[in-house]
Each structure stands twice: as C-alpha cells, then as structure tokens.
C-alpha cells in the first residue's frame, strides 16, 4: 500500500512537471499578438516627397509604441505592424492596393494615403469592407459628405486652410481690402478656394479675381497678368508644390508684387526653398501643425516640441519636422486610444469607440463630428524669412518671429 501511494505521488509529480514544461514551451514559442495597419503611400510620382513624410510618420509611431511594449488591449499586449505599397501617385493604383491590402494581406485596419483625391478612393473601399480608416492627409469636404460610417480624419478641413493666412495678414494690416485667388482643379484645392471666398466675405475682403488652372499646369501667366492689372493687396493660391513654384516664378517674371502671398501647399516643403532660394522669402504657408504650438496631450510625446525632438533623433536627415509626419502619428493615436478604451480590436467596436473620442494630443485637439471630421483643431501659419528659415508667425500667442509685412517688391530685393 505504501509503495502504491509513493508511485501515485511520483506519477502526479511527473504529470505536473510535464504540464508545466508544456506551458513553458508553448509560452516561449508563442508568436506575439500583432495589429497590422495597411496603407497605400506615394513613394514615387508627383507627390513622392509628401508620401515620404507620410510613411515616416506612420513608421515612427509604430516603432515608438513597439519599443514601449506595444498596446495593451483587454489585458493582452499587441505589437504594431505597418504594411504599405507605393501607389505611384496614381489613383487607379491606389484602388488596386487597398483591395490588395484587404483581400491578400488581410490587414486589420487602414490608414490614409496622401492627398484628397487618393483618400476619396481609399475611403470608398474601406466603407465597402466595413474597415475603419483614419486619414491624416485628405481634407476635402467631398470625402466626408457621402454618409460613410468607417471614415475619420484628424485634419482641419480644407475649407479652413487659408483662413489663418488671412487672419495673420489682417492682424498686421486691418486696412487690407482686396485679394486675388488662383486654384487648381482637384477636389482639395477647390475646397480650399471655396473656403477662401466664404471666409473673405466674413472678414470684409473683396475677392477681385478667381482663376482656375488644371493640375500639372505649366503656365498661369494669363491669370497673373489680369491680377497685376487689378493690383490686389494679397494673392492666395490653392494648389500643390509644383503649381506653388510656378506661381511665384511667374509672379516675379511679371513683377507682380502684392503685399502678401499665401499658398496652401508648397512653401513649407524643403524643395520650395531649394528651388526658389531667396525668391521664396516672405511667402506664407498654412500648416496643420508646427513644433512651436502650445498643445499638451496625454500621448507618448505630450507636446509638439517633444514630438519633433524625438522624431529627429530617429530620422536625423530631417532638418525640420513636416506637418505630414505629425498627421500620420496623430492618425495612429486615434487607433491606439480606441483599442485601449474599447478593450478589443473588433472592427465595429473600434469604429464606435472612435466616434466618441475626445482627445488632447501633441497634434492638437481631436474630436470627430457626425461626418468623421476633426472639427476642433485650428490651422497655424508659417513664413519663410530672408535668413533662410521658416517661422511660425500665427497664432500670435506662439509666434516664433513677427510677420514680415508688407512683402518687398521684387525690384526692392
């Protein structure tokens, strides 16, 4: 009997050790839980430089959170993964790639491409498959006017892009009365232009001329000659980098010298200064974000300055941090907080949680209206100065340098 009891004890002990060993082995070999985000990004083509910023912002967030141990969701810790392909700045390719990300790569959630037209393509596909997509790079109102349920944007809407430029110039010169407007025919630029017309009326400014030009325009001198004859106080342009360069070059060649020039996209990109040199001086550019802003968030960086410092430590090739980088990180903060608060990565639960988020972040306030647009965040304004640097000049409370106004005529430089 005693021998039988000893044998039973030994058998039980061996079974326990076996079970423990099996648990230890399984734990050691278990693959970490992963959430995969998919995006189409312009690595080549017309918007390749902006696409580079988009990609690096996404990757920076993923690397930062993974280094911190990932995201804790419902008691389980997940690592993050970014899956992206080059859409070549081509809308048909963008559509193909989002279908591939969903059906072939089987990504869990979606991030936006660069540009409003590309985002319009992406969100229609996200809605088709009921996959939440948070966009940081498509702000045209037409994107969000289709009663979609899975689409959210952290950006200030395009219609508000140049409001800050008008406010900044009016703060320097309340007597300003007239402006001229040129706009590209893409959806984003048309939205910006409509916003300019609406806000100019609110501020008592007379839009004396509004001319449209096609994407990839090679000549806008016809418009500029008319504008020169009208002698407006301010010239505003709603377009992209290549057209912004064209407007400034041809304005100089025609000796068109308004008191201020503001362009929606282009002036804050390094290529703008590199291409124009000192002809870029005094140009104003609106921005979704700058390191000088006085935001305080509960994210991994908390302030714009801390985010910029951390990003440049990982990407030292950047002399400054473009707002597109911050937009990408902000998009992923939305997902992070939604996962944490929902306690699951179920797509419907995450979607519903995003709808109710109210966040303070290094990027600024984020809260979505019924269309999924971040209706809480204002724009800032930067100006290129003759010392070769760009400075935040508006809002005035966080201005790094005063606004240089009026812009000297071309012959005075």
KAPE-V839172 format. One record per residue. PSI is psi in radians with two decimals (none if undefined). Layout:
BEGIN
psi: [PSI	PSI]
END
This chain:
BEGIN
psi: [-0.80	-0.72	-0.66	-0.73	-0.73	-0.71	-0.70	-0.72	-0.76	-0.71	-0.75	-0.74	-0.78	-0.63	-0.72	-0.81	-0.71	-0.74	-0.77	-0.75	-0.71	-0.69	-0.78	-0.75	-0.75	-0.74	-0.72	-0.57	-0.09	2.33	2.45	2.61	2.42	2.40	2.17	2.22	2.42	2.53	2.59	2.25	2.45	1.65	-0.43	2.96	-2.92	-0.69	0.60	-0.71	-0.80	-0.67	-0.63	-0.75	-0.73	-0.88	-0.82	-0.58	-0.76	-0.85	-0.63	-0.77	-0.84	-0.82	-0.71	-0.85	-0.67	-0.66	-0.45	0.05	0.07	-2.75	2.29	2.05	1.98	0.64	-0.05	2.48	2.28	2.43	2.79	2.59	2.44	2.17	2.13	2.79	2.74	2.07	0.01	0.41	0.59	2.22	-0.67	-0.69	-0.66	-0.82	-0.78	-0.72	-0.64	-0.62	-0.72	-0.76	-0.67	-0.86	-0.51	-0.92	-0.34	0.87	2.77	-0.73	2.89	2.54	2.75	2.74	-3.02	2.30	2.57	-0.70	-0.76	-0.68	-0.66	-0.69	-0.82	-0.73	-0.56	-0.65	-0.72	-0.74	-0.68	-0.69	0.07	0.86	2.13	2.35	2.19	2.13	2.46	0.05	0.41	1.85	0.08	2.38	-0.46	-0.47	-0.65	0.22	0.22	0.31	0.64	2.74	-0.11	0.25	2.34	2.55	2.27	-0.17	2.66	2.37	2.64	-0.60	-0.26	0.04	-0.82	0.11	-0.74	-0.62	-0.80	-0.73	-0.75	-0.77	-0.70	-0.56	-0.59	-0.49	1.51	-0.25	-0.08	2.35	-0.55	2.66	2.72	2.64	2.28	2.43	2.44	2.81	0.06	2.91	-0.73	-0.88	-0.64	-0.61	-0.76	-0.79	-0.73	-0.68	-0.66	-0.82	-0.75	-0.80	-0.60	-0.72	-0.72	-0.64	0.07	0.43	2.47	2.07	1.76	-0.29	2.42	2.03	2.45	2.62	2.66	2.76	2.54	0.53	2.54	-0.14	2.15	0.33	-0.52	-0.83	-0.77	-0.59	-0.70	-0.77	-0.68	-0.69	-0.55	-0.34	1.01	2.75	-0.58	2.53	2.19	2.49	2.29	1.81	-2.58	-3.04	-0.93	-0.68	-0.56	-0.75	-0.76	-0.77	-0.79	-0.76	-0.77	-0.52	-0.72	-0.78	-0.48	0.03	0.73	1.99	1.35	3.00	-0.42	2.54	2.22	2.32	2.35	-0.77	2.40	-0.99	-0.50	-0.04	2.48	-0.56	-0.46	-0.89	-0.74	-0.62	-0.72	-0.29	-2.23	-0.14	-0.25	-0.22	2.49	-0.11	2.47	2.47	2.28	2.66	2.49	-0.38	2.55	2.73	-0.27	-0.23	2.69	1.03	2.62	2.00	3.05	0.43	-2.96	-0.34	-0.53	-0.80	2.72	-0.72	-0.72	-0.68	-0.84	-0.75	-0.79	-0.70	-0.76	-0.43	-0.63	-0.48	1.27	-0.21	-0.27	2.14	-0.53	2.94	1.94	2.66	-0.44	-0.58	-0.81	-0.66	-0.72	-0.82	-0.71	-0.64	-0.70	-0.48	-0.68	-0.83	-0.77	-0.89	-0.61	-0.75	-0.85	-0.74	-0.58	-0.49	0.33	2.85	0.31	2.26	-0.74	-0.74	-0.69	-0.77	-0.83	-0.60	-0.71	-0.72	-0.60	0.09	2.51	1.82	2.56	2.14	2.98	-0.42	-0.30	-3.07	2.50	2.08	2.30	2.39	-3.00	-0.40	-0.06	0.26	2.46	1.74	0.07	-0.29	2.23	2.98	2.79	3.02	2.36	2.70	2.46	2.17	2.78	-0.27	0.08	-0.02	2.81	2.48	2.53	2.18	-0.13	2.38	2.61	-0.50	-0.41	0.25	2.27	-0.53	2.72	2.69	2.23	1.93	2.49	2.84	2.25	2.61	2.80	-0.62	-0.32	-0.11	none]
END
